[in-house]
Amino acid sequence: MRVPQVRKTAAVLAWALVAPAIAASLAYAQTVPIWTQIAGYSVNEGLAGPASGPVRSVWYGLGGARLLAETEAGHVFETTDFQHWRLNSEDALPASQPVPGAQAGPESGVQVATSGTRRYSLTRENVYGSDDGRDWVNLTGFNGRSIVGDGFSALAVSPANPLDIAVSNRFGVWRSLDGGLSWQGLNDDLPNLSARSLAGQRSVVLADAASDGATLASVTAGKWTLVDREANDAALRATLAAKSGIDATAVAQSGDLVYAGSSDGRVRVSPSVSASDAGTTWQTESSLPEAGSISRIWVDPVNGQLALAASGDKLYRTTNGGKFWDEVTGALNAGAVHGIAADSSAGVVYLATDRGVFSGRLSLTAADLAPATWSSVSRDLPIAAAWDARLNPDGTLTVLLRGYGVYETPAPHRALAPKIVNGADMTDRAAAPGSLISVIGANVRQARSGQYVYPVLLPSDQSSQLQVPFEIAPGTLQLALESDGNLWTAPLNVKQASPAIFVDPDGTPMIQDAASGLVVDSGTPLHAGAAIQVLATGLGRVTPEWPTGVPAPVDSPPAVADPVTAYLDGTPIRVTRATLAPTLIGTYLVEVQIPPIVNRGVGELRIVVDGEESNRVKLFLEPFTARQ
């Protein structure tokens, strides 16, 4: 039988080759990080309101119309609506402020703030008020503790209202409009979160001198909430200190190895803490070249012999379990390094530094001593020092910014890594014998698995389309790819059938009218009773057998070996034939009959082969009318 739509299949072939390039362009656009904030700047500490981190001072300006605060990091913020803060680079701390005294009340050494007849005083633990200077009332104490936290550093009284007061302490900024009878926190929008490291993808370690930085907080309903358990790093440091007396400044563990850095620039490697001699027997002990205190250590989670260590503004690498270290900083002008994340398989390192987050290319598995090359990935992030960075199993990069909390983005290097997708709908669905697959982000020169060679169709720097050989047996294969001198392997899941309907970037299916051979666009309705031809891939083997990489014949194209069924809105519809698409490679043509009775509107079409469903596409349907 001769198929009348031959001249139109060229357009289908053009789309089949252009679609991967479109997807590649979209993937490349994703390499510009789009950051999402995980939670706000404050944490639930069980106080009178959300808390942040230590604040050195607080004072009123413009006659009480605004409030200013200086954080522990030395940044000055101001608020005029007493809810939202902005950075202030003009106003300095007033010359004189009430500071905490040693005792409760205006005793020797305790400064008093006076406004009219109202007097206030504060100690490190509480705030006090008095109307006569003789009798003092504790304004913050309840059940033996301060309801706004302790560690007070400053007190301010509004010049416009003696009952409007604000205080700062190690939990942030607090305000009272009734002379201290009630309090509210002003920390929801104050970029002063006291987190210093990441304990997980959505957990942080809060800097708390009382617990050696071991207080954990995790995200609950978009808010940071304390977690009643000890941080892993702090627990590991405590274990090592108890066993060996070493006061570690940085620790990391992978498998059966523990790395511990110290303030003298030395790194020791010990068996896992689960071993009886952990922390007492050191396998290696090395001094890093020209290193000071070790600030952070990263160890490869798969191969504990690979590790990175940071000291000041320098980065060091070992590939042999700490026996030898090499400086690999390169031309990184970012200040001190506080956090490290890496992907050894991709040769990519992320650093959290004084000047934000940087990404670098660095060989972690070879003896190549070339220094890393760096670029900033802090675009659209607040301008702040980065304390930590972490790569997550789901392909995201999480960073912790000083004061601003935790942000997350798809890891930029993984967006650039070559990715194998289905040639019809650009998803990661399984392949099938004879189907088309696309390698996004690679100019593939050769491809094979075992003895089978995969034909490469029109490769480009953005994408390459391959055909899976008809002879391939179902299973999980390792596809070996060669691209511009680079060799790598990628897993490929192959099923007996894995149907997918060709769609454009908007999801419009590639469909032809069987009578005319014309492509049906998204605005053309399909009438009841019409026959349409659906272009798909992944329908599996054909009969008679057809050679891989050869366009299908115009006359008597091979038929799909397994039964093909189609459904419209869940109801089976007639499949009149299913063959290879004439003149095309790896593309199938499925002709189906629209039922004689349909409802006007959008219908959903899917194809099923060997129990495997295709993607579901939309058809615009028109009922039968007498004029037809």
N, C-alpha and C positions, 0 to 999 in steps of 0.2 A: 504493500500500500504506500502510495506517495503522500508525504505530509505537506500540506499547502503553505505552511508558514515559514519555509526555509529562509526567505529574505529577511524575516524579522528576527531570526535567531542571532544574527550578528549583534543586534542591540543587546540581547541577553548576555552574549559573550563579553561585550564591552563592560556591562555592569558587573559581571562576575569578576572581572579583573580590576575594575575601578573601586569596588566596595572595600576591599582590604586597604587600599590607599587612604580612603576616607576614614576608616577606622583607625589607621595608623596616625593620621593627622590629629584625630581626637585624642589618641593616647599620648602623643607628643605634647599636646597642650596641657595634659595633666602633669607634666614634669615641672611646671611652675606651681609650687606648693600652694594649696588652698587650705589655710589653717582654720580649725574649729576649736573654740574654747570648750574644755571638758566641763568645768564648773566655775563658779565665781571666785572672788578674792578672799572670801571669809570662810570661817569654819565654826561649826557648832561645838562650843566648849561647855555648854550647860550654864551659860551666864545670862545676864539680863538681855542679851542680844547677840547677834553674830560677832565673832572675834576675828582679828587679823593677827598681825605680828607686833613686835615691840615698836613703840613710838617714843622718840626722845623728848619731844616738846609739843605744846599746843598753845595757840594764842588767837585772840580776836583782832580783826582789822576793820577799817572803814567804819568806826563807831559801832561795831558789833554786827555789821551787815555781812561779814564773812568770817570764816574760821580757817586757820592755817595749822598745819601739822608737819613736823619734821620726823621722818621715819628713821629707823636705825641705820639704814643704808645712806642717810644724809640727803635724801630727796625731800623737797618741800612741796606739799600739795595744799590746795585750797578748795573750799566749797562755799557757795553762796546760797544754795537751796538746802544745805545741811543733809543732802542725800548723795549727790554726785560730786566727785572730786576731779580736779585737773591739776596737772603739773604746774608749779609756779617756780620760775627761775629768777624772780626779781626781789622778792621779800626775804629778808634775813631774820633770824631769831632775835627777838627783843633783848635788849641789854640786861634787863632784870626780870626774873620770874620767880614765883614761889617754888621752892624745891622741897622734896620730902625731908622730914626730920627723922629723928631716931625714936621718938616716943609719940604716943597718942595724945595730942593736945599741944597748945602753944608753950611748950617747955623750952629749955635752953637749946638753941640750935634749930628750932622749928620756925620757918618763916610763915607769916600770915598774910593772906590776901584780904583786903578790906574794901567794901563798896557800901558807902553810907553806914548804916548801923550793922550791916551783915558782914560776918567774918568767916573765912574758910582756912583750913589747914589740912595738910596731908602727910602721912607717913608712907613708908614703903608698902604697908598692908592695907590702909584704909584712908577715907576722906572724912573730915570732920567739919561741922558747922556750929556757929554760935551767934547769938544776937547781942550778947553783952560782953564777950571776951572772957567770961569767967566759967560759964557752964557750956561744955562742948558735947555735941551729939554725934555719934558715929553714923554717917550718912550712907555707908556702903556695907557695913557688917551685918550678916544674918547667919544664924546658926554656926558661928565660929569661922565664917569665911566671907570674903568680899563678893558681892553679887556681880561685880564687874571685873573680877580678877585682881591680882596684886601686882607688885612691882611698879608702883606709881612713880612717874618721872616729872610731871608738871601739872599745874592747875591754872585755869584762866577764867576770869569773870568778865562778862560782857559789859562794856561801858554804858550800854543802853538799858540794862536791866540787871540789878544785883542778884536776881534769882536765876538768871541764865548763866550756867557755869559749864565748863568742859574740863575733862582731865585726860591725861595720857598715861598708859602703863604698858606692860609687856604683852597685853592682849589687844591693844589698839587705842581708839579714841571713843570717849563716852560723854554724853551730854545730858544735862538736867535742866528743865525749864521751871522747876518749882523749888529751887534751893537745895536739891539733893534728896528730896522725898521719893522721887522716881527717876529712873535712868533709861536711856536708850543708846544702843550702839550705833556708831556712824561708820561702820566697817564694811558694809555690803559692797560698796563701790570704791573702797580705798585700796589701791594696788600695793598691798603690804602683807600678802599671805606669807606666813613664816616657814613655808616648806623649803627644804634644802636638798632633797633627793627623791627619786621615783622608787617606790617599793613594788610597783606593778604598773600595768597599763593604765589603771585608773585609781591608783593609790599613791600617797605621798608620805614622806617622813617629815614631820614638823620639827623645826629647830626649837628645842626646849632644853635649856641648860640643866633644869632639874632632873631630866631623864636622859641626858646625853644624846639628845636627838632621836630618841627611840619611840616617840609618840606617833602612831599611825593614824592617818585619816583616809577615808575612801569616799567615793561619790555615791550619795544616796539622793535620788530625785533631784539631781542637779546641784546638790549642796555637799560640801565637805563635812563629814561626820567622823568623830573619833572612833577608832577601832581598838577594842580592849585586847591588844596583843603586842608583843615586842617586835620591832623591825628586825629583819633578818641580818642586815649588816651589823647593827648594834649588838645583836646576840652573838654573832660570830666574833666580833672584836672582843667582847667580854670573855668568851670561851678561850680565845688565844691568850688574852692577858692573864687569865687564871692559870693556864697551863705553863706558859713560858715567860710571863712577865713582860711581854712585848706590848707596848702601847701603839697599836696599829693605827695609822692615819687613813688607810684605805685597805679594803679587803674584797676579795672576789673568789667564787668557788665554781668549778666545773668538774662534774664527774667525781673522781677520787683525788682531785688536787685543789688545794687552797693556796691562794696568793695573799701575802700580807706586805703592805708597804709601810714604811716608817718615816719619821721626820728627818732622819739623816740621809735620805736618798737611797735607802737599801730596800730590796724586795726579796722576801723569803718565800719558798714554796714548800708546802707540807702535805702529807696525806690528808684525806677528807676528815672532817670533824667527827665522822662516824667511826673512824679508826681509833684504836686505843692509844696510838702514839701521835695523834693529830695535835699539832701545836707544840710538841716536845721534840720531835725529830724532824729536822729540816733537810729536804733532799738537795736544795740549792739555796745559796745566799749570795746575792750579787749587789754591787753598788752601781747604780746607773750613772753614765758619764755626765759630769757637771750637773747632777740633779740635786735639788733641795728636797723639801718635804713632798712625799708622794700624795697627790690629791685624789687620784682615781685610778682604778684598775679594771680593765675589761678582759674577760677570758672567753674564748670561743666555746659555746655550749656543746659542740660536738667533739672538738679536739682540744683538750685542755693544754696541749703543748703550745698553742697559739695564744698570745696575750698582748695587750697594749697597756701602757702605764703613762700617766701624766704627772708632770712636776712643773709647777709654774706655767710658763708658756711653751714648754717642750713636750713632745710626744715620743715615746719609746716603744719598740717592738721586739718580741722574742718569738722564735719559731721552734724552740727546743726546751720548753718547760722552764724558762728562766735561767738557763746556764749562761746565755749571752744575750745582751740587750744592745740594740742599735737605735740611735736617734733618727727619727724619720719625719721630723716636724716640717721641713721644707719652708717655703715662703709663706708662713702663716703669721699674719700680723693681727692677732685677735685678743691679745692679753692672756690672762691666766686661763688654763683649761680646767673646767670643773666636772665635766661628764663626757663619757665615751659610749658610743654604740657602733657596731660594725657588722657587716655581712661578709664573712671570709670567702664565700663562694663567688661573690660578685666583685670582691676587692674594693669595697666601699666602706668608708669610715665617716661617722658623724660626730662632731665635737660641740659640746656646750661650753661657750667661752664668755669672757667679759663683754665681747662685742656681738653676742648673739650665737646663732647656730651655723656651722660650716660643714660642707660635704667635701670629701676628698677621695681621690683614687689612690689606693695603696695596696700593693701585693702583700697578702698575709700568709700565703702558703709557699711561696718560692723564696729563693735566696737572693732575689732582686733587692738591692739596697737603695734603689732610687727613692728620693723623698716624695712625699705626697704632693699633689696639686690640689688647691682648695678653691671653693667658691661659696659665697654666702647663700643660705636658703632661708633667711630671716625676712624675706619680703612679706609685707602685710602683718608682721608680728609687731607688738609693742616694742619700742626701743628700750631694751633692758638686758642685763646680763642673763645668760642661760646657765642654770645650775646643773641640769642633767638632761640626758637624751636616752631613748630606749627604742629599739626596733621590736615590733610585736609580731607574733605568728600570723596575724591576719593581714600583714603587709602594710601596716601603718607605722609612722614615726611619731613618737610622743616626746615632747620637750617640756621642761619646767623652767619658767622665766622668773627671775627674782621679783617677788612681790605680785606678779601678774597671774600666777597659777600655771595650769597645765593646758597645753595646746596640742592638737593632733592633726596629721595630714597623711594622705597616702605617701609612702616612702618614695621620694623622687626617683631614686635609682631603679626601683622595681617597675616604675612606669616605662622606663627606657629599656628594660630587659626584653629580649625577644619573647613573644608569647604566641602559642599555637591556639588558633580558634577555628571554629567551623567556617567553611567558605561561603555559606549561604546566609547565616544570621549573625555571624561574628560572636557566637557564644562559645563556651568551653565544653559543649556537649561532645560525646564520644564520636569517633570517626567510624567508617565502615569501609569494607573493600570497594574500591572504585570511587570513593567520595572525594570531594575537594576540601582541603584544609588550607588555612592561611597562616603564615608566620609573620606576625606584626613586628616591625622594627628591625628587620634583618634582610639583607640582600643575599639570599641563599643561592649558593653556587651548586652544591650537591647535597643530596639527602638520601639516606638509606637506613634500613633496619635489617640486621642480619644479611642475608643474600639479596634482599629485594631493594631495588633502586626506585625512588619516588621521582617521577618527572616533575621538573620545575617549570612553571608557566609564567613567563614574563616577569622575572625578578626585578625589584627596584630597591632603593635604599629605604623606602618606607615599608614595603611589604613584599612578600613572595607567596605565590599560590602553588600548592603541590597537589598531585593526585595520589591517593593511597592505592597501591597496586591491587588489582582484583584478586591476586593469588594470596594475599595476606590472610592468615588465620586469626580469628578473634582472640583477644587477650590484651595484656598490658605490655607494650613494647618500649624499647629505648630507641628513639629516633636520633640518629647521628647527623648533625648538620654542619656544613662548612660555609663560612661567610667571610669573604675578604681576608682569607688567611687564618681566621679564627675557627676553632673546632669546639663544639659543645654537644651535649646530649640533652634530650628532653623526653619525658614520659609521654606516651601516646596510647590512650585507651581506645581499642578497636572492638566494636560489636558486629554481629552478623548484619545488622541493619541499624541505622541511626538517622532517620529521615529529618530533613530540615528544608523548609520552603525559603527560596530566595526572597529577601526583603531589602528595601532601600533604607537609608538612615532614618527615615520617618516611620518605618515599619510597614510601608506599603508593599504588598506581595507582587512578585513578578508573574503575571497571569496574561494569557492570550485568549482571544476569542477563537474557538476551534474552527468556525466557519470562515472567518475572514483572515485569520492569522495576525490580526492587529493586537498590539499590546493594550491591555485595559488599564487606564490610569485610575488614580484614586477617586476622581470625580465622576467616573462613568458607572452607572448602575448596571448590575447584572440582572437580566430579566428571567423570570420563572421559566423553566424548561430549557434554558440555554446550555450549550456545552462549552466548557472552558478548559484550557490547558494550563496546568500549574507547573512552574519550573522549580525543581528541587534537587537536592543531592543527598547521598547517604542511604540510598535504597538497596545497596548491596549488589550481589552478583547478578549476572544476566545470562540469558540463554537465547541463542548460542553464545558461548564465551566470546569475549571481545578483548583485544590486547590493550593493556594500559598505555595511556599517553597518546592514543590515536582517536581523532574525531569520529563520532558515530556516523554511520552511513545515512544518506538521505532515504534510500529505499530499504524497506524492511529492517528498521533499527532493532537491535536485540531487546527482548522483553525482560522485565524484572523477574527473577527466579521465584521469589517469595510472594505470596498473595499480598496485594495492596488494598487497603480499605481507606475510606474517607468519611469524615463526619462533618455535618453542618449543624451547628448549635446542638451537638450531642447526638444527632440523629444520623444513622448511616445513609449515605447517598451513593449512587451508582458510579463505579469506576469502569469506564469503557476500555481503557488500555493504560499500561504503564511501561514505558520503554526508555532507552537512552535518547536524549534530545539530539536530533540530527545536526551534524556539523560541529557539535560541542564536545568537550572533554569533561568527564566527571559530572555531567549534568543530566538529569532525568526529566522526562516529560510525563506528567500524569493527567490524563483527560478524565474529567468528571462531569456528571450531568446535574445541573441545578434542578431540584424537584419542581413539578408543575404548579405546586401551590406553596407560596412563601409569604411571609409577612414583609411589608415594606419597612426598610431600615437596615441596620447593620447586623450581619450574621458572622459567626465565627467558624472558620474552616481549619481542620487539622487532618493530617495523614498518619496512618498507622501501618507499620511493617514489622512483622515478627514480634508483636507486642510492644514495640518502641514507638512513642508518639513524637510527631514533629512539633515545631513551634506553632502557635495558634495565630492565625492572621484574620484580618477583618475584610469582609466583602459587603458592598453596598447593594442591597437587593431591591428589585422592583417586581410586584405581582404581575401576573398575566392580565392583559387587557384585550378587549375585542379587536382593537385596532392592530394588535400584533398579528 
